[in-house]
Amino acid sequence: MQLGVEQIVQVNFINWLAYAYPEVRKHVIMIGNEGKRSIQGHKIAKKMGLHKFASDLFIAYPCGGFHGAFIEIKKDGWKPTPSNKIHTEGQLCFIDKMKLAGYFAEMCVGIDRCIFVVDEYLSLDK
């Protein structure tokens, strides 16, 4: 199976996290809201708690008064377009809801932004 560009960014980010913050890496949960499903499979997944616009990762590691961090990962150079407008707005709405609920949440375009944002989050307790 071949990985997509965004999946490669996420894998590389997780590898960096395991190296830079091995203890924090143990607290990272991938939210599997991607993928193709049959209509029946989608109905079952929704009943099981699937959230269409949930971020890619949840870092279940509280810092700086936040309960944890939701990270949405986009490939380098990604930009919102008319064709992804509804999906992007849904993801940003999810991020806003999580912030209102007391979580750190960000959309990150590219691995460098992911690293910067998570470094920033994890430094909040220092």
Secondary structure, 3 states (H helix, E strand, C coil): CCCCHHHHHHHHHHHHHHHHCHHHHCCEEECCCCCCCCHHHHHHHHHCCCCCCCCCEEECCCECCECCEEEEEECCCCCCCHHHHHHHHHHHHHHHHHHHCCCEEEEEECHHHHHHHHHHHHHHHC
